[in-house]
Amino acid sequence: MRVSIDYAICNSCGLCREVCPESAIRPKLLEPRHLYEVIPEKCTGCGECLD
């Protein structure tokens, strides 16, 4: 499974980053809203971040 962030519903809470066992989610530091991005090389597709 390939995980991606839907920015239309993301409220930038960071919960997905906190629960990711692989630390595959990081903030986009240059974004004013602190949006997050998935690092595909680290993501195993476990789905922990989806809830």
OpenMM code with the backbone's topology and positions (N, CA, C; nanometers):
from openmm import Vec3, app, unit

residues = "MET ARG VAL SER ILE ASP TYR ALA ILE CYS ASN SER CYS GLY LEU CYS ARG GLU VAL CYS PRO GLU SER ALA ILE ARG PRO LYS LEU LEU GLU PRO ARG HIS LEU TYR GLU VAL ILE PRO GLU LYS CYS THR GLY CYS GLY GLU CYS LEU ASP".split()
positions = [
    Vec3(0.0850, -0.1175, 0.0000),
    Vec3(0.0000, 0.0000, 0.0000),
    Vec3(0.0896, 0.1238, 0.0000),
    Vec3(0.0527, 0.2209, -0.0807),
    Vec3(0.1245, 0.3473, -0.0839),
    Vec3(0.0433, 0.4516, -0.0065),
    Vec3(0.1055, 0.5127, 0.0937),
    Vec3(0.0377, 0.6096, 0.1782),
    Vec3(0.0692, 0.7502, 0.1294),
    Vec3(-0.0329, 0.8347, 0.1250),
    Vec3(-0.0128, 0.9755, 0.0916),
    Vec3(-0.1056, 1.0586, 0.1795),
    Vec3(-0.0743, 1.1855, 0.1929),
    Vec3(-0.1520, 1.2745, 0.2784),
    Vec3(-0.2480, 1.3552, 0.1922),
    Vec3(-0.3748, 1.3539, 0.2285),
    Vec3(-0.4764, 1.4332, 0.1596),
    Vec3(-0.4797, 1.5710, 0.2257),
    Vec3(-0.4174, 1.6680, 0.1627),
    Vec3(-0.4051, 1.8015, 0.2214),
    Vec3(-0.5381, 1.8750, 0.2328),
    Vec3(-0.6414, 1.8272, 0.1645),
    Vec3(-0.7735, 1.8895, 0.1743),
    Vec3(-0.8370, 1.8631, 0.3111),
    Vec3(-0.8001, 1.7516, 0.3743),
    Vec3(-0.8574, 1.7198, 0.5050),
    Vec3(-0.7541, 1.7214, 0.6179),
    Vec3(-0.6287, 1.7351, 0.5861),
    Vec3(-0.5223, 1.7383, 0.6880),
    Vec3(-0.5309, 1.8693, 0.7666),
    Vec3(-0.5323, 1.8580, 0.9005),
    Vec3(-0.5362, 1.9790, 0.9832),
    Vec3(-0.4008, 2.0064, 1.0495),
    Vec3(-0.2971, 1.9370, 1.0039),
    Vec3(-0.1591, 1.9563, 1.0499),
    Vec3(-0.1412, 1.9281, 1.1986),
    Vec3(-0.2161, 1.8327, 1.2528),
    Vec3(-0.2068, 1.8017, 1.3962),
    Vec3(-0.0806, 1.7237, 1.4308),
    Vec3(-0.0261, 1.6498, 1.3342),
    Vec3(0.0969, 1.5745, 1.3571),
    Vec3(0.0762, 1.4368, 1.4175),
    Vec3(-0.0481, 1.3957, 1.4380),
    Vec3(-0.0746, 1.2656, 1.4975),
    Vec3(-0.0224, 1.1519, 1.4102),
    Vec3(-0.0343, 1.1652, 1.2815),
    Vec3(0.0154, 1.0611, 1.1908),
    Vec3(0.1656, 1.0412, 1.2100),
    Vec3(0.2356, 1.1490, 1.2295),
    Vec3(0.3805, 1.1427, 1.2516),
    Vec3(0.4130, 1.0737, 1.3840),
    Vec3(0.3337, 1.1002, 1.4855),
    Vec3(0.3575, 1.0418, 1.6173),
    Vec3(0.3381, 0.8901, 1.6187),
    Vec3(0.2402, 0.8386, 1.5432),
    Vec3(0.2106, 0.6955, 1.5467),
    Vec3(0.2886, 0.6137, 1.4449),
    Vec3(0.3592, 0.6769, 1.3554),
    Vec3(0.4329, 0.6040, 1.2514),
    Vec3(0.5514, 0.5288, 1.3130),
    Vec3(0.5507, 0.3944, 1.3054),
    Vec3(0.6592, 0.3164, 1.3651),
    Vec3(0.7915, 0.3282, 1.2898),
    Vec3(0.7869, 0.3735, 1.1664),
    Vec3(0.9079, 0.3842, 1.0850),
    Vec3(0.9612, 0.5271, 1.0755),
    Vec3(0.8951, 0.6219, 1.1409),
    Vec3(0.9316, 0.7648, 1.1308),
    Vec3(0.9380, 0.8088, 0.9847),
    Vec3(0.8361, 0.7689, 0.9094),
    Vec3(0.8316, 0.7968, 0.7663),
    Vec3(0.7554, 0.9238, 0.7322),
    Vec3(0.7094, 0.9958, 0.8325),
    Vec3(0.6351, 1.1189, 0.8086),
    Vec3(0.7118, 1.2333, 0.8723),
    Vec3(0.7337, 1.3372, 0.7947),
    Vec3(0.8084, 1.4523, 0.8456),
    Vec3(0.7389, 1.5809, 0.8035),
    Vec3(0.7655, 1.6887, 0.8771),
    Vec3(0.7058, 1.8169, 0.8373),
    Vec3(0.7791, 1.8746, 0.7166),
    Vec3(0.7031, 1.9428, 0.6319),
    Vec3(0.7632, 2.0196, 0.5233),
    Vec3(0.8021, 2.1530, 0.5844),
    Vec3(0.9266, 2.1712, 0.6121),
    Vec3(0.9717, 2.2855, 0.6901),
    Vec3(0.9500, 2.4200, 0.6218),
    Vec3(0.9377, 2.4216, 0.4931),
    Vec3(0.9221, 2.5474, 0.4217),
    Vec3(0.7769, 2.5891, 0.4044),
    Vec3(0.6869, 2.5058, 0.4498),
    Vec3(0.5446, 2.5363, 0.4355),
    Vec3(0.4965, 2.6224, 0.5517),
    Vec3(0.4160, 2.7231, 0.5266),
    Vec3(0.3666, 2.8094, 0.6350),
    Vec3(0.2711, 2.7377, 0.7308),
    Vec3(0.1991, 2.6352, 0.6842),
    Vec3(0.1032, 2.5620, 0.7688),
    Vec3(0.1656, 2.4396, 0.8341),
    Vec3(0.2934, 2.4173, 0.8175),
    Vec3(0.3606, 2.2980, 0.8695),
    Vec3(0.2935, 2.1699, 0.8202),
    Vec3(0.2718, 2.1621, 0.6924),
    Vec3(0.2159, 2.0406, 0.6345),
    Vec3(0.3167, 1.9273, 0.6469),
    Vec3(0.2683, 1.8064, 0.6394),
    Vec3(0.3539, 1.6895, 0.6527),
    Vec3(0.3659, 1.6184, 0.5193),
    Vec3(0.4703, 1.5376, 0.5064),
    Vec3(0.4905, 1.4580, 0.3861),
    Vec3(0.5367, 1.3189, 0.4260),
    Vec3(0.5098, 1.2219, 0.3406),
    Vec3(0.5502, 1.0834, 0.3627),
    Vec3(0.6807, 1.0605, 0.2877),
    Vec3(0.7767, 1.0003, 0.3548),
    Vec3(0.9036, 0.9630, 0.2919),
    Vec3(0.8848, 0.8213, 0.2369),
    Vec3(0.8686, 0.8083, 0.1067),
    Vec3(0.8346, 0.6775, 0.0481),
    Vec3(0.9366, 0.5680, 0.0783),
    Vec3(1.0632, 0.6033, 0.0886),
    Vec3(1.1672, 0.5031, 0.1128),
    Vec3(1.1544, 0.4405, 0.2520),
    Vec3(1.0987, 0.5126, 0.3464),
    Vec3(1.0846, 0.4626, 0.4830),
    Vec3(0.9491, 0.3996, 0.5095),
    Vec3(0.8482, 0.4387, 0.4351),
    Vec3(0.7112, 0.3918, 0.4587),
    Vec3(0.6973, 0.2450, 0.4189),
    Vec3(0.6452, 0.1646, 0.5130),
    Vec3(0.6223, 0.0221, 0.4866),
    Vec3(0.4767, -0.0076, 0.4489),
    Vec3(0.3907, 0.0952, 0.4539),
    Vec3(0.2499, 0.0770, 0.4192),
    Vec3(0.1700, 0.0074, 0.5270),
    Vec3(0.2121, 0.0175, 0.6536),
    Vec3(0.1442, -0.0518, 0.7631),
    Vec3(0.0037, 0.0029, 0.7901),
    Vec3(-0.0192, 0.1314, 0.7599),
    Vec3(-0.1511, 0.1904, 0.7780),
    Vec3(-0.1782, 0.2471, 0.9158),
    Vec3(-0.0801, 0.2470, 1.0048),
    Vec3(-0.0986, 0.3012, 1.1400),
    Vec3(-0.1405, 0.4478, 1.1367),
    Vec3(-0.0980, 0.5210, 1.0380),
    Vec3(-0.1244, 0.6650, 1.0292),
    Vec3(-0.2620, 0.6986, 0.9726),
    Vec3(-0.3331, 0.6022, 0.9209),
    Vec3(-0.4571, 0.6292, 0.8491),
    Vec3(-0.5738, 0.6707, 0.9373),
    Vec3(-0.5779, 0.6257, 1.0586),
    Vec3(-0.6881, 0.6641, 1.1466),
    Vec3(-0.6754, 0.8073, 1.1895),
] * unit.nanometer
topology = app.Topology()
chain = topology.addChain("A")
for resn in residues:
    res = topology.addResidue(resn, chain)
    for name in ("N", "CA", "C"):
        topology.addAtom(name, app.Element.getBySymbol(name[0]), res)
